[in-house]
Amino acid sequence: MILVITNLFISFLFILGEIHFVKNVFRENINKEIRSTQILFSKLVEKEKKILVANLSDYIYWRDLGEKGVKRRDKEFLKANINPWIKNTLRYDVILFTKEGEIITSSLRNVPKDLLKEKGKEIEVFFYSFGEKVFLCVVGPIMSDDKKYFYDAYLLFAKPIDDEIIKEWENFLDAKITILNIGYVRKENLRNYYGYPYYHIEIPLNESTLAHIEKESKTIYLIYRSSLIMLISFTLFILISSLLISQFLISYIMKPFEKLVLLAKEIEKGNYDVDLDIYRNDEIGNFMRAFKNMIEKVKEREERLLLEKNIMKDMAYLDVLTQTYNRRYLDIIFEELVNKNIPFSLVFIDLDNFKDVNDKFGHDKGDQILREVGMFLKDNFRSDDVIIRYGGDEFCVILLHTSREVAEKIMKRTLRDFKEKFSNIDGINLEFSFGIASYPEDGKLLEDLIKIADERMYKDKKKR
């Protein structure tokens, strides 16, 4: 009798221990899922921020915007390049304003004054609530090409967080996302919680807005199911025989879960190729199979994150219109070539008579021509050469391992082919002027090479 009571007491203590273990495993795994979802959401937001910053950078360091848009207030220039061009092409709302808060042009009506406050000399990215809408905004100073002269004005892009982008985020996270404008967000009031079979996350976007994420969790379902199975099994075994329960706990439950704890530690180190006994035809086997499925899902999510990271990198350096690299990539490739001590020639290209195309046929036709020019340049240079849209109708080509003399011959041949392709566009003959600067002969700084190539390009333009 004493033996039976002792075994029952031991079995009862073991049941309590198993329940505590499952509870800890549950808490650890659900917290990992919550952290993983938070990280994924942050990466989605960072992706949007990087794209916004990259697109804004193409404009704020553009001399023509400072001279024609800010100083002269050239309406035709602003209409063709800022408002409504950016709204129609990039689908961003745009505000160009002076540091005193005077609006030069804006696609928004009744712009709040706090958006027009004087900013710093660095690019700022933030969420902004305007009425019932929430925008992801980026603002930066209008500077000269060499970033030394400030035009006392700022350019702001505002991307609306609308149903389309929320749907894209929901598909990626496999969750429901609600943007809540609650007036004032107190961090101490934010909470993450769960209720079978969902967990809920609250992430602040700014002082008055938060994102509420509701996601179904297989971990919650599996832990609840496994806990129920174990509890029922243990209870039945205790009622039948205390001795059998004692043996069962030692040989049938403890050892598999001890191994499971060791495997969990391996998984925590990033080793997902673990040996799980998934071929058992019992509830432990079901649990192992469910655990293995959970491991495979986590592995898939990590691989998806790596792929998304590479996609974000490509999008950050890509010009949307021409599908060539953008100006930001010029700094990256220059630093890479210099570090590897690779000589090259930088060709600065400016389209001639392109303004006539825009004036005569409109900017849709102009955009089509720019896309065709980008395709022409990619088709007529080597795959290792780098094609960059510098801004407007200006392009840069980096010819690797090419001297200035050889580059001159290449560009003359390219110009001849260009004239044949783009001659007589409804009466307009499209050509280009070019200037070449070679590294390291003409200079060892990117600013010097651009300046030299630009000056030589203008000399070439005057000859035409």
N, C-alpha and C positions, 0 to 999 in steps of 0.2 A: 504493500500500500504506500509505504514511504517512497519506494522507487517510482511508483506511478505519479505521486504528487510532485516529486522532484522533477520528473520528466515533463510533467505538465507545466510546471513553473518555468523550466528552462525553455520549453517550446514557446510559452507566452512571451518571455523576454526576447527571444529570437524574433518573434513576429513584430514586436515593437521596434526592434533594431532594423528589421527589413523595411518597415513602414517609414522609419526615419531616413534610411538610405534612399529609398525611392523618392521621398520628399526632397532630399538634397539634390539628387540627380535631376528631378523635375525642375527645381529652382535654378540649378546651374544651366540646364539646357535651354529653358525658356529665356533666361537672361542672355544667353549667347544669341538666341534667335532675335531678341529685341535689339541687342547691340549690332548684330549683323544688318537688321533692317534699318537701323539708324544710320549706319555707315553707308549702306546703299543709297539711302535717301540723300545723305550729305553729298555723295558723289554725283548724284543726278543734278543737285543744285549747283555743285561746283562745275559740272559740265556746261550748264546753261550760262554760268558766270564767265567761264573761260571764252565761250563763243561770243558773248556780248562784248567782253574786253577786247578780243581780237578784232571784231568788226569795228568797234569804236576807235581802236588804235590806227586803223587804216585811214581815218578821217582827221583826228585831232592833230596829227603830225603832218598835215598836208598844207603847204604854203598857200595854195590857191584859196583854201577855205578861209585862212586868216586875212589874206589881201582882198579877195573879191567878196567873200561872205560877210566878214566882220567889219573891215575898214570901209569898203565901198557900198556895202549893203546891195550888191548886185542881185536884183530880183530874179532875173533869168537864170543866173548861176545857182542861186538858192533853190529855185524851183526844180532845176535840172539835176541837182546833186544832193539836196538835203530834204526839203519838204515841198511836194509830197513824194519824192523819189524813194526815200528810205522807207516810208510807210507802205508804199506800193510794192517795193522790191523785197525788203527784209522783214516787213510786217511789224516794225517797231514804231511806237510813237516817238517823236523826236522834238527836242526843245533846244534852240540855240539862243543863248542869252549872255549879256555882259556881266561883269563882276558886280556892277551896281544893281543887278536884278532886272535890267531892261530886256524884254523879249525881242529878239531879232526875227525869229520865225518859230512856229510851234504847230504841231498837229493836234495838240490838246487845247480844249477851251477851259477858261476859268482855272488857270494853273495856280496852285497854292503858292503863297509867298515863300514858305520855308523851302521849297524846291529851288528857289532862285537865289538863295543866300550864296555869298562868296565862298568858293571852295578852295582847296589847297592845290598844289602843283602836281599832285599824284592822282591816279585814277581811283575812283571810289565806286564800290558796288554795294547795293543795299536793296532791301524790300521796302515798298512804299504803299500804303493804303490810301486810295483816292476814292471817296464815296464807298460804294459796295465792291469796288474792284481792287485787286492787289496786283502790283507791278513789281517785276525785278528790274531795277534801274542801274545804269552805269553812267558815270559822269566824269569828264576829264577836261583839262585845260587845252585851249587851242594854241598850238605851238608851231614854230617854224620847223622845217624839215630836220634841221640839226638840233632841235629841242633847246635852243638857246634863247629864243625870243618868244615872249608871251604876249598874245594879242588881247589880253584883258577880257577874255570871253570863255565860255564853257559850252560843251556839247553834251547833251544828255539823251541816251536811248532808254526807252521804257518798254519792256516786253510784258504784255498782260499774262498773268497766270490764269488762263481761261480753261474751259472744259477740255479743249484739245490737248493741251500740255498735261493737265491732270490725268486725262485718260491714258496718255503715253506713260506717265509715271506709274499709274495703277497697273498697267499691263506688265511693266518691267518688274515691279515689286510683288505682283499677284496679290494686291491688297486694295482696300477702299481708302481713298484719301479725301478729306474734307478740309478746306481752308476756312478758318473761323476768324472773323474780325470781332474781337470781344472788347475792344476799346482800350484795355490796359492789361498787359501780360505780366504777372508776377511769377518769377521763377520758382519760388517756394510753393506755389499752388499747382505747378505742373506735376503730373503723375503718370506713371506707366502702370497698367494693371491688366489682369487677364480674367476671363470668365469662359468656361468651356463652351465652344472650342476656339475662342478668339483671344488674342491679346491686343491691347490698345496702347498707342504711343502718342504723346503730345510733344511736338517740337516747335519751339518759338522761332518765328521768322523775323519779327521786329517787335517793337514795344507794344504793338496793339494787335498783332496777328500771329496765329499759330496754325500748324498743320497737325490734324488729328488722323492717325493711321490705324486702321482696323484690319487685322490680318488673321486668317484662320491658321491654326498651328497644329501640325500633325504630331508634334511632340506632346502637346497637351492630351490629344486623343490617345496616343500610344501609352503615355504614362498612366492615364486614368484607366485604360483598358487593362494594362499589365498589372497595375495595383489591385484592381478588382479581382483579376484572375488569381493572383497570388494569395490574396486574403481569403477567398473562398476555398482555394485548395488547401491552404494551411488549416483553416478551421475544420474542414471535413476530416483531414488526417488526424487532428487532435482528438476529435470525437471518437474516431475509430480505435486509435491505439496511440497512447503517449509514447510507447517505445518506438513504433514505426515512424512517428513524427520526428523523434529525436534523430534517428538514423537518416531520415529523409532530409532534414535540415542540414545535416553535416555533409552528406555525400552527394545530394542531388541539387541543393540550392546554393550552398555557400561556395563550393568550388567554381561553378560557372560564373557566379557574380564576382568572385575574387578575380577571375580571369577577365571579366568584363571591366572591372576597375582598372586593371593593368592596360587593357586595350584602350580604354578612355584616355589614359595618360599618353599613350602613343598617338592617339588622334589629336590630342591637344598640341603635340609637337609638330603636327602637320603630316603625320604618316597615316594615310587613309587605307593603305593596303594591309589590313589586319585580318587575321584568321578567325572568323566567327563560325561557330558550330550551327550552321543554318539548316543542316539536314536532319536535325532531331524532329521526330514526329510528335511533339508535345507542345505545351504552352511556352516552355523555355525556348524551344525552337522557333515558335511564332514571334516571341520577343526578340530573339537574335535576328530573325529575318527583318523585322520591323526596324531594329536598330541599324542593320546594314543598309536598309533603304534610306534611313535618315542620313547616314554617312555619305551615301552616294549623292543625295540632294545637296548636302553642304559642299561636296567636292565640285559638283556642277556649278553651284553659285560662285565659288572662288574662280573657276575657269571663266565664267561669264564676266566676272569683275575684271579679270585680266584683259579679256577681249574688249570690254567697254573702255578700259583705260587706253588701249591702243587706238580705238575709234575716236575717243575724245582728243587724243594727240593729233591725229590726222585732221580732224575738223577744225582744230584751233589754228592750223597753219594753211588752210585751204581758202582760196578766193571763191566765194559762192557763185559768182556770175560766170567766170572763165574756166573754173576748175583747174587753174594753175595755183602755184603757191602765192601767198600774200606777202606784204612787206615785212611782217613780223618774222617770217621764216628767213629773210635775208640776213638778219643778225645771227640766227642760229647756224646757218650753213657757212657764213663767213668765219665764225669762231671755230667751227669744226675743221674747215680747210686750213686755217692758219695753224691750229694745233697739230695737224698732221703734216704741215709744211708742204702743201700741195700748191703749185703755181697755177694761176688761172687768169683769164681776162674777163672783166665785167663790161658788158655792153648795155648802154642806156638807150632805149628806143622810145621815140615819141611819134605818134601817128600824125601825118600831114593830111589836112583837109577833112579830118574827122568831124570837126564842128559843123562843116557844111552838111554832113550826113544827118546829124541831130537836128539842125535847123530846117532842113528840107523834108525829112521823113519822120522825125520824131524820135524819142528816146527808146521806144521799143525796137525800132530798126537799128538804132545805135547799139543797144545791148546785144542784138543778134550779131552785128558785125564784130563786136568785142569778143563774143564767144567763138566766132569763126577765126578771128585773129589768134586767140589763145590756142585753138586746135591746130592752126597752121604752124605756129611756133613749135608746138610739141612734136608735130610730124616732121619738121624740117631740121631738127637738131638731134644730136645723139641722145640716147636714153640716159647717159650719165650727166648730161648738161642739165642745168636747173633753170626753169622758166618761172618768172615771178611777175605778177601784176603789181607795179609800184603804186599806182593810183590813177584814176581817171582813164586816159588813153595812153598811159606811160607803162612800159614794160622793162624788165631787166632780164638779161640772159647771162648766166655764168658758164663760160666755156672752160672746162677743166683741161689742164696740161696744154694750154694754147697760148702762144705768144701774141703780141699785139699785131704783128705783121700777118700771121696766119688768120687771126680773127678778122682782120680787115678784108681778106680775100673771101672768107666764109660769109661775112655780112653783105658784101657786094653781090655774091651769088644769090644769097637769100633775098635781097632787095629785088633782084631781077625776077625771081620766081613770085615774089609778093606782088609786084606790079602786074604780072600776067594774071594772077588769080583775082586781084581786087581792082582791076581797071574797069572803067566805065560802069560804075554802079549808078545806073540811071543818070548818066551824064557827069558823074563825079569820079575822078581818078584818085584812089586812095593809095598813098605812099607812106614811107616813114623815114625819119632822120635818125641817125645813130651816132653815138660817141663811144670810144673804147678806152678803158684804163686797165693796165695789167698789174697784177700782184706778183712779185714785190717791186717791180721796176718803177711804177708810177707812185707807189705809196704803200704803207703797211697798215693804215687805218681805213676802216670802211668809209668814214666820212670823207676822207681825202679822195678815195677812189670814185665815190659817187660825184663829188664836186668836179673832178677832172673829166669824168665821162660826160657829165651834164654840160660842161663848158664846150667840150668837143662836139657834142650833139648839136648845140645851138650854132656853132660855126658851120656844121654840115647843113643845118636848116637854112642858114642865110645864103648858101650857095644855090639852093633850089629855086 
